[in-house]
Amino acid sequence: MQLQLSKTNVLKFGLIPLIGFASLPQFLSLYLLGTLTIALYFSVFAMSWDLLFGYSGEVNFGPTFLIGVGAYTAALFNVNTGLPVMVCIILGTSVGVIAGLLLVAPALRLRGPYFGLITLVSVLILDQIITIFAQYTGGEIGISLPGMLSASNLVNYYLALLFMVVSAVIFLTIAASPIGLILQAGAQDPIAAESLGFNLTKYKVLAFGVSAFFSGLAGAMLVFYLGTASVSVVVSISVVLQIIIAVIIGGRRTIIGPILGSLFIILTGQWLQYLGQLDYAVVSLLALIILLFFPNGIAGMLFRKG
């Protein structure tokens, strides 16, 4: 499914929801506002994954490797050096991009499921590193951060909203540019695309670099919002599955769809948390129902097909 970026759609599914999100704080409790703030950061995770999988066709099972490296690097700098929060976020994002590019350079030489397996292994390795060096990382418990983005819940919400909007605009611009078209062409018929003279590896590395940048940045900002960096929030396989499910039920290769899917996953999960460990099963069941009856995702019900 292709997202039709007509003026009507931009107004209907861009500006109008943005005005609604900007108005929400006056109607929500602090708890719901905090949950929505987390969902906004999570939507950046999902959009970053959609750029790589939805457009370039590379199945990446390791989005939390990029997120976790950015998050933990920023956290460790803040804990051990006392550097300002923004400096730590920049350092975390930079290390996340470097680690991502070091991972993808050899991985993209592989075809089929092997790229996905390498990215999945990278998450498991990062998880083990965090556990082994628990005296520095806090292990499974996590590490508390002395710094924070803001003491104001309202400021934190609008900062997350601004970050999400800017990220969406950049991703949509890339998707509609020649780079996005080349990535899609390569995903559909790599031999034909390469025969036209396009270096698909170069464009995929570029897409992965952009994905790594926003994943690492979102991870670093999220832990400074939460005040703690933990495996369960930014690294674990369960987070990987949530990101993938969010993109699929929202509508892959749309950028907007992952935002909708993220809101569905996070808000529904919070709404059903009284079920305890069953809440994840119920969310997964709801996601399966959406996939069965609306294979193009939530966005497929909202946007015209191309």
C-alpha positions as CSV (number, residue, x, y, z in Angstrom):
1,M,0.0,0.0,0.0
2,Q,1.3,3.4,-0.9
3,L,0.5,6.5,1.2
4,Q,-1.1,9.2,-0.9
5,L,0.4,12.5,0.2
6,S,-2.3,14.7,-1.2
7,K,-3.1,18.0,0.4
8,T,-6.3,16.5,1.7
9,N,-4.5,13.7,3.4
10,V,-1.8,16.0,4.8
11,L,-4.5,18.2,6.3
12,K,-6.8,15.3,7.5
13,F,-4.1,13.0,8.9
14,G,-1.4,15.5,9.7
15,L,-2.4,19.0,10.8
16,I,-5.8,18.1,12.4
17,P,-4.4,15.2,14.6
18,L,-1.4,17.5,15.5
19,I,-3.8,20.1,16.8
20,G,-5.6,17.3,18.7
21,F,-2.4,16.0,20.3
22,A,-1.4,19.6,21.2
23,S,-4.7,20.0,23.0
24,L,-4.7,16.7,24.8
25,P,-2.8,17.7,28.0
26,Q,-5.6,19.8,29.3
27,F,-7.9,16.7,29.2
28,L,-5.6,14.0,30.4
29,S,-4.4,13.0,33.8
30,L,-0.6,13.1,34.5
31,Y,-0.5,9.3,34.3
32,L,-2.2,9.2,30.8
33,L,0.0,12.1,29.7
34,G,3.1,10.1,30.7
35,T,1.9,7.0,28.9
36,L,1.2,9.0,25.7
37,T,4.7,10.6,26.0
38,I,6.2,7.1,26.0
39,A,4.0,6.2,23.0
40,L,5.4,9.2,21.0
41,Y,9.0,8.0,21.5
42,F,7.9,4.5,20.7
43,S,6.4,5.8,17.4
44,V,9.9,7.1,16.4
45,F,11.3,3.6,17.0
46,A,8.6,2.2,14.7
47,M,9.0,4.8,12.0
48,S,12.8,4.1,12.0
49,W,12.1,0.4,11.6
50,D,9.6,1.0,8.8
51,L,12.1,3.0,6.8
52,L,14.5,0.0,6.7
53,F,12.0,-2.8,6.3
54,G,9.1,-1.1,4.6
55,Y,11.1,0.7,2.0
56,S,14.3,-1.2,1.5
57,G,12.8,-4.6,2.2
58,E,15.5,-5.6,4.7
59,V,14.1,-7.6,7.6
60,N,15.7,-6.1,10.7
61,F,15.1,-8.0,13.9
62,G,17.5,-5.8,15.8
63,P,16.0,-2.4,16.2
64,T,16.6,-2.4,19.9
65,F,20.3,-2.9,19.3
66,L,20.4,0.7,17.8
67,I,18.0,1.9,20.5
68,G,19.9,0.2,23.3
69,V,23.3,1.4,22.3
70,G,22.1,5.0,22.1
71,A,20.2,4.8,25.4
72,Y,22.9,3.1,27.4
73,T,25.8,5.2,26.0
74,A,23.9,8.4,26.9
75,A,23.1,7.0,30.4
76,L,26.6,5.8,31.2
77,F,28.1,9.1,30.2
78,N,25.6,10.9,32.4
79,V,26.2,8.7,35.4
80,N,30.0,8.5,35.1
81,T,31.0,12.0,33.8
82,G,28.2,14.3,34.9
83,L,28.1,15.8,31.4
84,P,24.9,17.8,30.6
85,V,22.0,15.8,29.4
86,M,22.0,17.2,25.8
87,V,25.7,16.4,25.4
88,C,25.1,12.8,26.6
89,I,22.2,12.5,24.2
90,I,24.4,13.6,21.3
91,L,27.1,11.2,22.4
92,G,24.6,8.4,22.7
93,T,23.2,9.1,19.3
94,S,26.6,9.2,17.7
95,V,27.7,5.9,19.2
96,G,24.4,4.4,18.1
97,V,25.0,5.4,14.5
98,I,28.6,4.2,14.5
99,A,27.6,0.9,16.0
100,G,24.8,0.5,13.5
101,L,27.0,1.2,10.5
102,L,29.7,-1.2,11.8
103,L,26.9,-3.9,12.1
104,V,25.3,-3.2,8.7
105,A,28.4,-3.0,6.5
106,P,29.2,-6.7,6.6
107,A,25.6,-7.8,7.2
108,L,24.3,-6.3,4.0
109,R,26.5,-8.7,2.0
110,L,24.3,-11.5,3.1
111,R,21.0,-12.3,1.3
112,G,17.7,-13.8,2.5
113,P,17.1,-14.3,6.2
114,Y,20.7,-14.1,7.2
115,F,20.7,-10.3,7.5
116,G,17.7,-10.6,9.9
117,L,19.5,-13.3,11.9
118,I,22.6,-11.1,12.4
119,T,20.5,-8.2,13.6
120,L,18.7,-10.5,16.0
121,V,22.0,-11.9,17.3
122,S,23.2,-8.3,17.9
123,V,20.3,-7.7,20.3
124,L,21.1,-10.9,22.2
125,I,24.8,-9.9,22.4
126,L,24.0,-6.4,23.7
127,D,21.7,-8.0,26.3
128,Q,24.5,-10.3,27.5
129,I,27.0,-7.4,27.6
130,I,24.7,-5.4,29.8
131,T,24.2,-8.4,32.1
132,I,27.9,-9.3,32.3
133,F,28.9,-5.7,33.1
134,A,26.1,-5.3,35.6
135,Q,28.3,-3.3,38.0
136,Y,28.3,-0.5,35.4
137,T,25.0,-1.0,33.6
138,G,22.8,-2.2,36.5
139,G,22.1,-5.5,34.7
140,E,18.5,-6.5,34.5
141,I,17.5,-4.0,37.1
142,G,18.8,-1.0,35.1
143,I,20.7,2.1,35.9
144,S,19.2,5.3,37.4
145,L,20.2,8.6,35.7
146,P,20.9,11.8,37.7
147,G,19.9,14.0,34.7
148,M,16.5,14.5,33.2
149,L,15.0,16.2,30.2
150,S,12.7,18.3,32.2
151,A,10.9,18.2,35.6
152,S,7.7,19.3,33.9
153,N,5.4,16.6,32.6
154,L,3.9,19.1,30.2
155,V,7.3,20.1,28.8
156,N,8.3,16.5,28.4
157,Y,5.1,15.7,26.5
158,Y,5.5,18.6,24.1
159,L,9.2,17.8,23.6
160,A,8.3,14.2,22.7
161,L,5.5,15.5,20.4
162,L,7.8,17.9,18.6
163,F,10.5,15.2,18.2
164,M,7.9,12.8,16.8
165,V,6.6,15.4,14.3
166,V,10.0,16.4,13.1
167,S,11.0,12.7,12.7
168,A,7.8,12.0,10.7
169,V,8.4,14.9,8.4
170,I,12.0,13.8,7.7
171,F,11.0,10.2,7.1
172,L,8.1,11.2,4.8
173,T,10.5,13.5,2.9
174,I,13.0,10.7,2.4
175,A,10.3,8.2,1.4
176,A,9.0,10.6,-1.3
177,S,12.4,11.4,-2.5
178,P,14.4,9.6,-5.2
179,I,16.2,7.7,-2.4
180,G,12.9,6.3,-1.2
181,L,11.9,5.3,-4.8
182,I,15.2,3.6,-5.3
183,L,14.9,1.7,-2.0
184,Q,11.4,0.5,-3.0
185,A,12.6,-0.5,-6.5
186,G,15.5,-2.4,-5.0
187,A,13.1,-4.2,-2.6
188,Q,10.8,-5.3,-5.4
189,D,13.4,-6.2,-8.0
190,P,17.0,-5.8,-6.9
191,I,18.4,-7.2,-10.2
192,A,16.5,-4.8,-12.3
193,A,17.4,-1.8,-10.1
194,E,21.1,-2.7,-10.1
195,S,21.0,-3.1,-13.9
196,L,19.8,0.5,-14.1
197,G,23.1,1.5,-12.4
198,F,21.8,2.0,-8.8
199,N,24.2,0.9,-6.0
200,L,21.6,-0.6,-3.8
201,T,24.1,-1.3,-1.0
202,K,24.9,2.4,-0.7
203,Y,21.3,3.4,-0.4
204,K,20.5,0.6,2.1
205,V,23.5,1.7,4.2
206,L,22.2,5.3,4.0
207,A,18.7,4.1,5.1
208,F,20.2,2.1,7.9
209,G,22.2,5.1,9.0
210,V,19.2,7.3,9.2
211,S,17.3,4.6,11.0
212,A,20.2,4.2,13.5
213,F,20.3,8.0,14.1
214,F,16.6,8.3,15.0
215,S,16.6,5.1,16.9
216,G,19.6,6.0,19.0
217,L,18.3,9.6,19.6
218,A,14.8,8.4,20.6
219,G,16.4,5.8,22.9
220,A,18.6,8.4,24.6
221,M,15.8,10.8,25.0
222,L,13.4,8.2,26.4
223,V,15.8,7.1,29.2
224,F,16.3,10.7,30.2
225,Y,12.5,11.1,30.3
226,L,12.0,7.9,32.4
227,G,15.1,8.6,34.6
228,T,16.3,5.0,34.1
229,A,17.9,2.8,31.4
230,S,16.8,-0.9,31.6
231,V,16.9,-3.9,29.3
232,S,13.2,-4.4,29.5
233,V,12.5,-0.9,28.1
234,V,15.1,-0.4,25.4
235,V,16.8,-3.7,24.5
236,S,14.7,-6.9,25.1
237,I,13.2,-9.1,22.4
238,S,9.7,-8.2,23.7
239,V,10.4,-4.6,22.7
240,V,11.5,-5.8,19.2
241,L,8.3,-7.7,18.8
242,Q,6.2,-4.7,19.9
243,I,8.0,-2.5,17.3
244,I,7.4,-5.0,14.5
245,I,3.8,-5.5,15.5
246,A,3.2,-1.7,15.7
247,V,4.5,-1.3,12.1
248,I,2.5,-4.2,10.7
249,I,-0.8,-3.3,12.3
250,G,-0.3,0.4,11.6
251,G,0.6,-0.2,8.0
252,R,4.1,-0.7,6.7
253,R,5.7,1.6,4.1
254,T,3.5,4.5,5.2
255,I,5.5,6.1,8.0
256,I,2.2,7.4,9.4
257,G,1.0,3.9,10.0
258,P,3.8,3.0,12.6
259,I,2.6,6.1,14.6
260,L,-0.9,4.7,14.7
261,G,0.3,1.2,15.5
262,S,2.5,2.5,18.3
263,L,-0.3,4.4,19.9
264,F,-2.4,1.2,19.6
265,I,0.2,-1.0,21.2
266,I,1.2,1.3,24.1
267,L,-2.2,2.7,25.0
268,T,-4.0,-0.6,24.7
269,G,-1.3,-2.3,26.8
270,Q,-1.7,0.3,29.5
271,W,-5.5,0.1,29.4
272,L,-5.3,-3.7,29.8
273,Q,-2.5,-3.8,32.4
274,Y,-5.0,-4.9,35.1
275,L,-4.9,-8.3,33.4
276,G,-1.3,-8.7,34.5
277,Q,0.8,-10.9,32.2
278,L,-2.3,-11.6,30.0
279,D,-2.3,-8.0,28.7
280,Y,0.4,-8.7,26.1
281,A,-1.5,-11.8,24.9
282,V,-4.7,-9.7,24.5
283,V,-2.9,-7.0,22.6
284,S,-1.3,-9.6,20.4
285,L,-4.8,-11.1,19.7
286,L,-6.2,-7.7,18.8
287,A,-3.2,-7.2,16.5
288,L,-3.9,-10.5,14.9
289,I,-7.5,-9.6,14.3
290,I,-6.5,-6.4,12.6
291,L,-4.0,-8.2,10.4
292,L,-6.6,-10.8,9.3
293,F,-9.4,-8.3,8.4
294,F,-7.2,-5.3,7.5
295,P,-4.0,-6.6,6.0
296,N,-2.9,-3.1,5.0
297,G,-3.1,-2.1,8.7
298,I,-4.8,0.8,10.3
299,A,-3.5,3.2,7.7
300,G,-5.1,1.1,5.0
301,M,-8.5,2.0,6.5
302,L,-7.6,5.7,6.4
303,F,-5.7,6.3,3.2
304,R,-6.6,5.7,-0.4
305,K,-4.6,2.9,-2.1
306,G,-2.1,3.8,-4.8
